Amino acid sequence: MNIIKCIGILQRYSSVIISTKRFMLKQSINHIMNKKVFDRYIRLPVPCNKVLATYFWIDGSGINLRNKDRILNCTPYTADAAPGWAFDGSSTGQATTANSDTSLKPCAVYKDPFRLEPHVVVLAEVYMGDGKPALTNHRKFCNDLCEFHKAEEPWFGLEQEYTMLDVDGWGLGWPKGGGFPAVNYEFSYCGVGAKYIAGRDVCESHAKACLYAGCDFEGTNAEVMFACWEWQIGTTIGIKAADDMWMSRYVMSRVSEDYGVVVTYHPKPMGAKHPGVGMHHNFSTKRMRSDGGFKFIEECIGRLEKNHMKHMKNYGNDEMTNRQRLSGKFETAPFDKFSWGMANRKASIRLPRNIKTVGKGFMEDRRPGGDCDPYLVCGLLMDTCLGSAPGGGSTKKC
């Protein structure tokens, strides 16, 4: 077969791939709806005493979000000003049909980046009919610890990795039929150019929406795997970083709806031969950040080592998928083995390179999977390093 015939076959094959990709994207009904028609209605003015409030919460899966809207007479600028609400917990995997009334307790209010001011988005905790937190409500556990250790001023910075998929479940921009991108991973990380990254529009739309909403949104970058990205929340004090992370996850769900893209936080979405997806947690306390704090950091690392498997059971929505991610490859530590080191991205706990020289700083816990609950991880870091809060409850798997 001569070179001209080969080129012709490759061109036809490429056109089939492109046509197939476009066809698959059009299967998202949200993506193909006429946004100009939607814009006509969303721009309609509403009475000055009517505010749309979108309540959202974590459902029984521990990772998926639900939401519903309520019309209020004025804008609630704080969680205390937002009224409580209820929903059918039996339809979200959180209650039985015979006892389905489940309560929503507002805990944070954000500006609505989709309807704009004066409308709001309300992050809510879920409580059962007996007044106890739902099984997937770990915010109370975390917040109790934040309040109990308030004098320690716990700071958290969260790094959420995620993968964009086409609606058929395959990587966005990946060749159809089980193929892999013809890109070395060394070029995708923080990459620029159509050959090296996919989905920048989603990433940038998400960033602007989170900033408008009021999240402590700190940055984004393309990750090592093609169509994999990361955004950062914090560093902020107390519960706010975890609240903002869940809000930014909600915003990502809404943005990806418009683009007809599926976003997954699965720790190992493309199999063993490709990098995984994590959520690194940066953590420090007043003692760690003060002169001589390195000694206390070493003490905390010792406590984390003793409680390694307790943490690992709670560092992802599914222990097995995070175990697949923490293989010792792709800048991860083995699941069953605790380690720490300076500037070491293959360690369970990484410390900044200059921390011993300056004698203070923070630690980065690299073990949590991308689908972890930051309330649970932040709570466990405080619980292990600083001590339990009186009557603070327990975690789901310990």
C-alpha positions as CSV (number, residue, x, y, z in Angstrom):
1,M,0.0,0.0,0.0
2,N,1.6,3.3,-1.0
3,I,1.8,6.4,1.1
4,I,-1.0,8.3,-0.7
5,K,-3.5,5.4,0.1
6,C,-2.4,5.4,3.7
7,I,-3.0,9.1,4.1
8,G,-6.4,8.8,2.5
9,I,-7.4,6.0,4.9
10,L,-6.2,8.0,7.9
11,Q,-8.1,11.0,6.8
12,R,-11.3,9.0,6.4
13,Y,-10.7,7.4,9.8
14,S,-10.2,10.8,11.4
15,S,-13.4,12.1,10.0
16,V,-15.3,9.1,11.3
17,I,-13.8,9.8,14.8
18,I,-14.8,13.5,14.7
19,S,-18.3,12.7,13.4
20,T,-18.7,10.1,16.1
21,K,-17.5,12.5,18.8
22,R,-20.0,15.2,17.7
23,F,-22.8,12.6,17.5
24,M,-22.1,11.4,21.0
25,L,-22.0,14.9,22.4
26,K,-25.4,15.7,20.9
27,Q,-26.9,12.9,23.0
28,S,-26.9,15.3,25.9
29,I,-30.4,16.8,25.8
30,N,-29.2,19.7,28.0
31,H,-26.4,20.5,25.6
32,I,-28.6,20.7,22.4
33,M,-31.5,22.8,24.0
34,N,-31.7,26.3,22.5
35,K,-29.9,28.5,25.0
36,K,-31.2,31.7,23.3
37,V,-34.8,30.6,24.1
38,F,-33.7,30.0,27.7
39,D,-32.1,33.4,27.8
40,R,-35.3,35.0,26.8
41,Y,-37.1,33.7,29.9
42,I,-34.2,33.9,32.4
43,R,-34.0,37.7,31.6
44,L,-37.6,38.3,32.6
45,P,-37.8,40.6,35.6
46,V,-39.3,39.3,38.8
47,P,-41.2,41.2,41.5
48,C,-38.9,43.1,43.9
49,N,-40.2,41.0,46.8
50,K,-39.5,37.6,45.2
51,V,-36.2,35.8,45.4
52,L,-35.4,32.4,44.0
53,A,-33.4,30.3,46.5
54,T,-31.9,27.0,45.3
55,Y,-31.4,24.6,48.2
56,F,-28.9,21.8,47.6
57,W,-27.6,18.9,49.7
58,I,-25.6,15.7,49.7
59,D,-27.8,12.7,49.0
60,G,-27.6,9.1,50.3
61,S,-24.7,8.2,47.9
62,G,-22.3,10.5,49.8
63,I,-21.1,12.2,46.6
64,N,-24.1,13.1,44.4
65,L,-26.0,16.3,45.0
66,R,-29.7,17.1,44.9
67,N,-31.4,20.5,44.7
68,K,-34.8,22.2,44.6
69,D,-36.0,25.8,44.4
70,R,-38.0,27.9,46.8
71,I,-39.5,31.4,46.4
72,L,-38.7,33.7,49.3
73,N,-39.9,37.3,50.0
74,C,-36.4,38.7,50.6
75,T,-32.8,37.7,50.1
76,P,-31.3,35.7,53.0
77,Y,-27.7,36.9,53.3
78,T,-26.8,34.5,56.0
79,A,-27.6,30.8,56.8
80,D,-29.6,31.9,59.9
81,A,-31.8,34.1,57.8
82,A,-32.7,31.3,55.4
83,P,-35.7,29.2,56.4
84,G,-35.4,25.5,57.0
85,W,-37.1,23.2,54.6
86,A,-37.9,19.5,54.1
87,F,-37.8,16.9,51.3
88,D,-38.7,13.2,50.6
89,G,-35.7,11.4,51.9
90,S,-36.9,8.1,50.6
91,S,-36.3,9.3,47.0
92,T,-32.7,10.3,47.8
93,G,-31.6,7.1,49.6
94,Q,-31.7,8.8,53.0
95,A,-35.0,7.5,54.6
96,T,-37.6,4.9,54.3
97,T,-41.0,5.4,52.6
98,A,-42.8,4.9,55.8
99,N,-40.8,7.6,57.5
100,S,-39.6,9.8,54.6
101,D,-39.9,13.4,55.9
102,T,-36.3,14.7,56.1
103,S,-35.2,18.1,57.1
104,L,-32.8,20.6,55.5
105,K,-30.9,23.0,57.8
106,P,-29.2,25.9,55.9
107,C,-25.5,26.2,56.7
108,A,-24.1,28.6,54.0
109,V,-25.6,31.0,51.5
110,Y,-24.0,32.0,48.2
111,K,-24.9,34.4,45.3
112,D,-26.5,32.4,42.5
113,P,-24.1,32.5,39.5
114,F,-26.8,31.2,37.1
115,R,-29.7,33.6,37.9
116,L,-27.5,36.4,39.4
117,E,-28.4,38.7,42.3
118,P,-30.6,38.9,44.3
119,H,-31.1,35.2,43.9
120,V,-29.1,32.7,46.1
121,V,-27.9,29.2,46.4
122,V,-28.3,27.6,49.9
123,L,-26.0,24.8,51.1
124,A,-28.0,22.7,53.6
125,E,-27.3,19.8,56.0
126,V,-29.7,16.8,56.1
127,Y,-31.3,15.7,59.4
128,M,-33.6,12.8,60.0
129,G,-37.0,12.8,61.6
130,D,-35.5,12.1,65.0
131,G,-33.3,15.2,64.8
132,K,-30.1,13.2,64.2
133,P,-27.8,13.9,61.2
134,A,-28.3,11.7,58.2
135,L,-25.6,9.1,57.6
136,T,-24.0,11.1,54.9
137,N,-24.1,14.4,56.9
138,H,-20.6,14.7,58.1
139,R,-20.7,18.5,58.3
140,K,-21.8,18.4,62.0
141,F,-18.9,16.1,62.9
142,C,-16.4,18.6,61.2
143,N,-18.0,21.8,62.4
144,D,-18.1,20.5,66.1
145,L,-14.4,20.0,65.9
146,C,-13.8,23.3,64.2
147,E,-15.6,25.0,67.1
148,F,-14.0,22.9,69.8
149,H,-10.5,23.7,68.4
150,K,-11.3,27.3,67.5
151,A,-8.2,28.6,69.5
152,E,-6.0,26.4,67.3
153,E,-7.3,28.2,64.2
154,P,-7.4,25.2,61.9
155,W,-6.7,26.1,58.2
156,F,-7.6,24.0,55.2
157,G,-6.7,24.2,51.6
158,L,-8.3,21.7,49.2
159,E,-7.3,20.6,45.7
160,Q,-10.1,18.9,43.8
161,E,-9.0,16.8,40.8
162,Y,-11.7,15.7,38.3
163,T,-12.1,14.1,34.9
164,M,-14.3,15.2,32.1
165,L,-16.2,12.5,30.2
166,D,-18.3,12.4,27.1
167,V,-21.9,11.4,27.7
168,D,-21.0,7.8,26.7
169,G,-18.7,7.6,29.7
170,W,-15.4,7.7,27.8
171,G,-12.8,10.5,28.3
172,L,-13.6,13.8,26.7
173,G,-11.6,14.0,23.5
174,W,-10.3,10.4,23.9
175,P,-10.6,8.3,20.7
176,K,-13.8,6.3,20.6
177,G,-13.9,2.5,20.8
178,G,-11.4,2.2,23.7
179,G,-8.5,4.2,22.3
180,F,-6.1,6.4,24.3
181,P,-4.9,9.9,23.6
182,A,-1.6,10.1,21.7
183,V,-0.2,12.5,24.3
184,N,2.7,11.9,26.8
185,Y,1.6,12.8,30.3
186,E,4.6,15.0,30.7
187,F,2.9,17.5,28.3
188,S,-0.7,17.5,29.6
189,Y,0.1,18.8,33.1
190,C,-0.6,22.5,33.0
191,G,-0.7,22.0,29.3
192,V,-1.6,24.6,26.6
193,G,-2.9,23.7,23.2
194,A,-5.6,21.5,21.6
195,K,-3.3,18.5,21.4
196,Y,-2.6,18.5,25.2
197,I,-5.8,19.5,26.9
198,A,-9.5,19.1,26.5
199,G,-12.4,21.0,28.2
200,R,-10.9,24.4,29.0
201,D,-14.2,26.1,28.4
202,V,-15.8,24.1,31.2
203,C,-12.9,24.8,33.6
204,E,-12.9,28.6,33.0
205,S,-16.7,28.9,33.1
206,H,-16.6,27.0,36.5
207,A,-13.9,29.3,37.9
208,K,-15.8,32.5,37.0
209,A,-19.1,31.1,38.5
210,C,-17.4,30.1,41.7
211,L,-15.8,33.5,42.2
212,Y,-19.1,35.2,41.5
213,A,-20.8,33.0,44.1
214,G,-18.4,33.9,46.8
215,C,-16.3,30.8,47.2
216,D,-12.7,31.1,48.3
217,F,-11.6,29.9,44.9
218,E,-7.8,30.0,44.4
219,G,-7.0,28.6,41.0
220,T,-7.1,25.9,38.3
221,N,-4.8,23.8,36.2
222,A,-4.8,21.0,33.7
223,E,-3.8,17.7,35.3
224,V,-1.5,14.9,34.1
225,M,-4.2,12.9,32.4
226,F,-5.8,14.2,29.2
227,A,-9.2,15.7,30.1
228,C,-8.3,15.8,33.8
229,W,-8.3,19.1,35.6
230,E,-8.0,20.5,39.1
231,W,-9.3,23.5,41.1
232,Q,-8.2,24.8,44.5
233,I,-10.3,26.1,47.4
234,G,-8.8,28.0,50.3
235,T,-6.7,28.2,52.4
236,T,-9.4,29.3,54.8
237,I,-10.1,28.9,58.5
238,G,-12.5,26.4,59.9
239,I,-15.5,24.9,58.1
240,K,-15.5,27.4,55.1
241,A,-13.1,25.5,52.9
242,A,-15.2,22.3,53.0
243,D,-18.4,24.3,52.6
244,D,-16.9,26.1,49.5
245,M,-15.8,22.8,48.1
246,W,-19.3,21.3,48.1
247,M,-20.6,24.6,46.6
248,S,-18.0,24.5,43.9
249,R,-18.9,20.8,43.2
250,Y,-22.6,22.0,42.8
251,V,-21.5,24.7,40.5
252,M,-19.5,22.2,38.4
253,S,-22.5,20.0,38.1
254,R,-24.6,22.9,36.7
255,V,-21.8,24.2,34.4
256,S,-21.2,20.7,32.9
257,E,-24.9,20.3,32.3
258,D,-24.8,23.3,29.9
259,Y,-21.8,21.9,28.1
260,G,-23.2,18.3,27.8
261,V,-20.1,17.0,29.6
262,V,-20.1,14.5,32.5
263,V,-17.7,15.3,35.3
264,T,-16.5,12.4,37.5
265,Y,-14.5,12.4,40.8
266,H,-13.9,8.7,40.6
267,P,-10.4,8.0,41.9
268,K,-9.4,5.8,39.0
269,P,-11.7,6.5,36.1
270,M,-9.6,5.3,33.2
271,G,-8.0,2.1,34.7
272,A,-4.7,1.0,36.1
273,K,-2.5,2.3,33.2
274,H,-3.6,5.9,33.7
275,P,-3.2,8.4,36.5
276,G,-5.9,8.7,39.2
277,V,-8.0,11.5,40.7
278,G,-7.5,12.7,44.3
279,M,-8.3,15.6,46.6
280,H,-5.2,16.7,48.5
281,H,-5.9,18.3,51.8
282,N,-3.5,21.0,53.1
283,F,-3.8,21.4,56.8
284,S,-2.2,23.5,59.5
285,T,-2.9,24.9,63.0
286,K,-1.8,27.9,64.9
287,R,0.9,25.9,66.6
288,M,2.2,24.5,63.3
289,R,2.4,28.0,61.8
290,S,4.1,29.5,64.8
291,D,7.9,29.5,65.5
292,G,9.0,26.0,66.5
293,G,5.9,24.5,64.9
294,F,7.8,21.8,63.1
295,K,8.1,19.8,66.3
296,F,4.3,19.8,66.6
297,I,4.0,18.8,63.0
298,E,6.2,15.8,63.6
299,E,4.0,14.8,66.6
300,C,0.9,15.0,64.4
301,I,2.5,12.9,61.7
302,G,3.2,10.3,64.3
303,R,-0.5,10.3,65.3
304,L,-1.6,10.1,61.7
305,E,0.7,7.1,61.2
306,K,-0.9,5.3,64.1
307,N,-4.4,6.0,62.7
308,H,-3.5,5.4,59.0
309,M,-6.0,2.6,58.2
310,K,-8.8,4.5,60.1
311,H,-8.3,7.4,57.8
312,M,-8.0,5.2,54.7
313,K,-11.4,3.7,55.3
314,N,-12.9,7.2,55.2
315,Y,-10.8,8.9,52.5
316,G,-13.0,8.1,49.6
317,N,-16.6,7.4,48.8
318,D,-15.5,3.8,48.0
319,E,-12.5,2.3,49.7
320,M,-11.7,-0.1,46.8
321,T,-11.5,2.6,44.1
322,N,-9.2,4.7,46.3
323,R,-7.1,1.6,46.9
324,Q,-6.7,1.3,43.1
325,R,-5.5,4.9,42.9
326,L,-3.0,4.6,45.7
327,S,-0.9,2.0,43.9
328,G,2.6,3.6,44.5
329,K,2.5,4.8,40.9
330,F,1.6,8.1,39.3
331,E,2.9,10.1,42.4
332,T,1.0,8.2,45.0
333,A,1.9,6.2,48.1
334,P,0.8,2.6,48.6
335,F,-2.7,2.4,50.2
336,D,-1.6,0.1,53.1
337,K,1.7,1.9,53.9
338,F,2.1,5.3,55.6
339,S,5.0,7.5,54.7
340,W,6.0,11.2,54.8
341,G,8.8,13.3,53.3
342,M,9.9,16.7,52.3
343,A,8.8,17.7,48.8
344,N,7.9,14.0,48.2
345,R,4.9,13.5,46.1
346,K,5.1,9.8,46.5
347,A,4.5,10.1,50.2
348,S,1.2,9.9,52.2
349,I,2.1,13.2,53.8
350,R,4.2,15.8,51.9
351,L,5.8,18.7,53.7
352,P,7.1,21.8,52.0
353,R,10.8,21.7,51.1
354,N,11.8,24.6,53.4
355,I,9.7,23.6,56.4
356,K,12.6,22.4,58.5
357,T,14.6,25.4,57.8
358,V,12.0,27.9,58.8
359,G,10.8,25.6,61.6
360,K,7.0,25.9,60.9
361,G,4.4,25.5,58.2
362,F,1.7,23.1,57.0
363,M,1.3,19.5,55.8
364,E,-0.3,18.1,52.7
365,D,-2.3,14.9,53.1
366,R,-2.2,13.2,49.6
367,R,-4.2,10.2,50.5
368,P,-7.9,11.3,50.0
369,G,-9.6,10.2,46.8
370,G,-11.3,12.6,44.4
371,D,-14.7,11.5,45.6
372,C,-14.0,11.9,49.3
373,D,-16.2,14.1,51.6
374,P,-14.0,17.0,52.7
375,Y,-16.1,17.3,55.9
376,L,-15.0,13.8,56.8
377,V,-11.4,14.3,55.9
378,C,-11.0,17.7,57.6
379,G,-12.8,16.4,60.6
380,L,-10.5,13.3,60.9
381,L,-7.4,15.5,60.5
382,M,-8.5,17.6,63.5
383,D,-9.7,14.6,65.5
384,T,-6.4,12.7,65.1
385,C,-4.0,15.6,65.4
386,L,-5.8,17.8,68.0
387,G,-8.2,15.4,69.8
388,S,-11.9,14.6,69.7
389,A,-14.6,17.1,70.6
390,P,-16.8,16.1,73.6
391,G,-19.9,14.3,72.3
392,G,-18.7,15.0,68.7
393,G,-20.1,11.9,67.2
394,S,-18.3,9.3,65.0
395,T,-17.4,8.8,61.4
396,K,-19.2,6.3,59.2
397,K,-16.6,3.5,58.9
398,C,-14.4,3.7,61.9
